């Protein structure tokens, strides 16, 4: 089959996802630097078929990373929206991210490393896109915390610093899960008891 014949076929999204998943597993086993030719051989598909779905290795890693973050966002936002108080939402964001990746933390660390090795310009652009998506979410949660402070349901604090601290804990604890197999439940409990729970405020009780 020629490249032109392959290119004439419509994209099969299910097939593309399957190729992506198998490709990531292949790279994790054989190394990020494997060529597309070797990858196609390892997946038992023709090289033109592989290139039709993904132009290079970076495209595979970016597709896998984007899909993973999209699934993470759907899961985490669902958990957060089960709660009304913004401090509760922040706490369950931390827990939900760790729950989503539990036992598979090396997956997102591998993809992050793979993208970082894709080339400085491409990596920088991809990171900027990811940060923009996080920024939208951060701003929305910041507004909810500010509204809580104004309504008297949250003690005065620096919302931006609070969210950045929790994000640092999310990322840092996932790394520790991979390197040290840290049990996260005690850390979550400490985060709640020492930092987050004290920020919740009952205006009715405070007025008495």
Buried (B, 14 or more C-beta within 10 A) or exposed (E): EEEEEBEEEEEEEEEBBEBBEBBBEBBBEEEBEBEBEBBBBBBEBBBBBBBBBBEBBBBBBBBBBBBBBEEBBEBBEEBBEEBEBBBBBBBBBBBBBBEBBEEEBBBBBBBBEBBBEBEEEBBEEBEEEBEEEBEEBBEEBBEBBBEBBEEEBBEEBEBBEBBEBBBEBBEEBBEBBBEEEBEBEEBBEEBBEEBBEEBBBEEEEEEE
